[in-house]
Amino acid sequence: ALANQASSMQQWITGLQSQVAATPLTTQALERIVKETVALAVADELGDYASAEQAYMSIASLTNSLGARGNTHTARMLNQKLPTLLKLLADEDAYNRDAFKAELVGLNAALGDEVRRIQP
């Protein structure tokens, strides 16, 4: 039974890998991932320090990718917010979830403004 479950899981993972490999990471896809990451934090899905730290690293990495792909306006806007987020993560023992969330609420609003700026 366990061997069958492991085989099923391996087939599922293989299928998922194929789907991911077939999905191009366009600038729009990267922007969507940033927005969804920020939205998770705004919705209180990132309640602990480790989750907040992972969200920060994801946002920072995606920001670099957006800048490298020529979306300098969005990357510049995100880069202005990253130092404040990093300061809030500087000390795990002093981590303030509400302050981190408040910064991301502002970032979420800025991302929404960015979408309205780009779309006709």
C-alpha positions in Angstrom: 0.0 0.0 0.0 2.8 2.4 0.9 4.6 1.6 -2.4 1.4 2.4 -4.3 1.0 5.7 -2.5 4.7 6.6 -3.2 4.3 5.7 -6.8 1.2 7.9 -7.1 2.9 10.7 -5.4 5.9 10.4 -7.8 3.6 10.5 -10.8 1.8 13.6 -9.4 5.2 15.3 -8.8 6.4 14.4 -12.3 3.2 15.8 -13.8 3.5 19.0 -11.8 7.2 19.4 -12.9 6.1 19.2 -16.5 3.4 21.8 -15.9 5.9 24.2 -14.2 8.5 23.6 -16.9 5.9 24.4 -19.6 4.8 27.7 -18.0 7.0 30.6 -19.0 7.9 33.1 -16.3 6.9 36.2 -18.1 7.1 39.7 -16.6 3.3 39.5 -16.0 3.7 36.1 -14.2 6.4 37.5 -12.0 4.3 40.5 -11.1 1.4 38.2 -10.3 3.6 36.1 -8.0 4.7 39.3 -6.2 1.1 40.5 -5.8 -0.1 37.1 -4.5 2.8 36.9 -2.0 1.9 40.3 -0.7 -1.8 39.4 -0.6 -1.0 36.3 1.5 0.6 38.5 4.1 -2.2 41.1 4.0 -4.7 38.2 4.6 -2.7 37.1 7.7 -1.5 33.9 6.1 2.1 34.8 7.1 1.7 35.0 10.8 5.1 33.9 12.1 8.6 35.3 11.6 9.8 32.5 9.3 6.9 33.0 6.9 7.5 36.8 6.9 11.2 36.3 6.2 10.4 33.9 3.3 7.9 36.4 1.9 10.5 39.1 2.1 13.1 37.0 0.3 10.6 36.0 -2.4 9.6 39.6 -3.0 13.3 40.8 -3.1 14.2 38.0 -5.6 11.2 38.7 -7.8 11.9 42.4 -7.7 15.4 41.8 -9.0 14.0 39.6 -11.8 11.5 42.3 -12.7 14.3 44.9 -12.9 16.4 42.6 -15.0 13.5 42.1 -17.4 13.1 45.8 -17.9 10.2 46.5 -15.6 12.2 49.2 -13.9 9.2 51.2 -12.6 7.7 48.4 -10.6 11.2 47.2 -9.5 12.1 50.7 -8.3 8.8 51.0 -6.4 9.3 47.6 -4.7 13.0 48.4 -3.9 11.8 51.6 -2.1 9.8 49.4 0.3 12.2 46.5 0.8 14.6 48.3 3.3 11.7 49.0 5.7 10.6 45.4 5.5 14.1 44.2 6.1 14.4 46.4 9.2 11.2 44.8 10.6 12.9 41.4 10.2 16.2 42.4 11.7 15.5 40.8 15.0 13.5 37.6 15.2 12.8 38.2 18.9 11.5 41.7 18.3 9.4 40.8 15.2 6.2 42.8 15.1 3.7 40.9 12.9 1.3 43.9 12.8 4.0 46.3 11.7 5.1 43.9 9.0 1.6 43.5 7.8 1.0 47.2 7.8 3.9 47.8 5.5 2.6 45.1 3.2 -0.8 46.6 3.2 0.8 49.8 1.9 2.8 47.7 -0.7 -0.4 46.0 -1.7 -2.0 49.3 -2.4 1.1 50.5 -4.3 1.0 47.4 -6.5 -2.7 48.0 -7.2 -1.8 51.6 -8.3 1.0 50.2 -10.4 -1.5 47.8 -12.2 -3.8 50.8 -12.9 -0.9 52.8 -14.2 0.1 50.1 -16.7 -3.3 49.0 -17.9 -5.3 51.3 -20.2 
